[in-house]
Amino acid sequence: SFYYLTVDMNTSTINAVKAEWGLIGSATAGGWDTSTAMTYDKATNCWSVTTDMVKGEFKFRANNSWDINMGGTLGKLIFNDSNNLTLDDAGNYTIKLYLSNDDASYCTLTKN
């Protein structure tokens, strides 16, 4: 399982939310209404999916909710960033999401 952790140093509390990631956006099959589920691979420490994409925008979100989402750029994804990623070339893609922190999270898109 994969968890999103928040720590409050003032109250000495930790909150853990189980996170299942997916893609959403105009470039995905579900548009902005339905997430495309991704699968976590412990061996590569990434979430991935192979899916058809069209020209448009997309981002990553957890648990089919906007509470936890990632936007920005392919090379630097940022928690709850308002910027969407852009796909200019339609096709079948393998998308891999590598989550760490705001300085190290990124994704790769490989056209099949």
C-alpha positions as CSV (number, residue, x, y, z in Angstrom):
1,S,0.0,0.0,0.0
2,F,1.0,3.6,-0.6
3,Y,0.2,6.4,1.9
4,Y,0.2,10.2,1.9
5,L,1.5,11.4,5.2
6,T,1.0,14.8,6.8
7,V,2.8,15.9,10.0
8,D,1.7,18.6,12.3
9,M,4.7,19.6,14.5
10,N,2.6,21.9,16.7
11,T,0.2,19.1,17.8
12,S,2.7,16.2,17.3
13,T,0.2,14.3,15.1
14,I,0.7,12.3,12.0
15,N,-2.2,11.7,9.5
16,A,-1.9,8.8,7.0
17,V,-4.2,8.5,4.0
18,K,-4.0,5.4,1.7
19,A,-3.5,6.7,-1.8
20,E,-4.5,4.9,-5.0
21,W,-3.4,7.0,-8.0
22,G,-4.9,7.7,-11.4
23,L,-4.8,10.0,-14.4
24,I,-7.5,12.5,-15.2
25,G,-8.0,15.2,-17.8
26,S,-9.1,16.0,-21.4
27,A,-6.2,13.8,-22.7
28,T,-7.6,10.7,-21.0
29,A,-10.4,8.3,-21.8
30,G,-12.5,9.5,-18.9
31,G,-12.0,13.2,-19.5
32,W,-12.2,15.4,-16.4
33,D,-14.9,13.2,-14.9
34,T,-13.4,9.7,-14.4
35,S,-9.9,8.8,-13.4
36,T,-7.9,6.1,-15.3
37,A,-6.5,3.8,-12.5
38,M,-2.8,3.2,-12.2
39,T,-1.0,0.2,-10.7
40,Y,1.8,0.4,-8.1
41,D,4.9,-1.7,-8.7
42,K,7.1,-2.3,-5.6
43,A,10.1,-3.4,-7.7
44,T,10.3,-0.1,-9.7
45,N,8.7,2.1,-6.9
46,C,6.3,3.7,-9.3
47,W,2.7,3.9,-10.4
48,S,2.1,3.0,-14.1
49,V,-0.6,2.6,-16.7
50,T,-0.6,1.9,-20.4
51,T,-3.5,3.7,-22.1
52,D,-4.7,5.6,-25.2
53,M,-4.4,9.3,-24.9
54,V,-5.6,12.2,-27.1
55,K,-4.2,15.7,-27.4
56,G,-5.1,17.7,-24.3
57,E,-4.3,18.1,-20.7
58,F,-4.0,15.8,-17.7
59,K,-2.8,15.4,-14.2
60,F,-2.5,12.8,-11.4
61,R,-4.9,12.5,-8.5
62,A,-5.4,10.1,-5.6
63,N,-8.5,8.3,-4.5
64,N,-10.7,9.8,-7.3
65,S,-10.6,13.1,-5.4
66,W,-9.0,16.5,-5.8
67,D,-7.7,16.4,-2.2
68,I,-4.4,14.9,-3.3
69,N,-3.3,15.7,-6.8
70,M,0.0,16.4,-8.7
71,G,0.5,18.9,-11.5
72,G,3.4,20.9,-12.8
73,T,5.8,19.5,-15.4
74,L,6.9,16.0,-16.4
75,G,10.3,16.6,-14.7
76,K,8.9,18.2,-11.5
77,L,5.5,17.3,-10.2
78,I,4.1,19.4,-7.3
79,F,1.5,18.5,-4.7
80,N,-1.8,20.3,-5.5
81,D,-0.2,22.4,-8.3
82,S,-2.8,24.1,-10.4
83,N,-0.8,23.6,-13.6
84,N,-1.9,20.7,-15.8
85,L,0.5,18.6,-17.9
86,T,0.0,18.9,-21.7
87,L,0.0,16.1,-24.3
88,D,0.5,17.3,-27.9
89,D,0.6,13.9,-29.7
90,A,-2.2,11.4,-29.4
91,G,-1.4,7.7,-29.1
92,N,-1.0,4.8,-26.8
93,Y,1.3,5.6,-23.9
94,T,2.9,4.0,-20.9
95,I,2.9,6.6,-18.1
96,K,5.0,6.1,-15.0
97,L,4.6,8.2,-11.9
98,Y,7.5,8.4,-9.4
99,L,6.4,10.0,-6.1
100,S,8.8,11.3,-3.5
101,N,8.5,15.0,-2.5
102,D,8.0,18.3,-4.2
103,D,11.7,18.4,-5.2
104,A,11.9,14.9,-6.6
105,S,8.5,13.7,-7.9
106,Y,8.3,13.2,-11.7
107,C,6.7,11.2,-14.4
108,T,7.6,9.7,-17.7
109,L,5.5,9.2,-20.9
110,T,6.6,6.6,-23.4
111,K,4.7,6.3,-26.7
112,N,4.2,2.7,-27.7
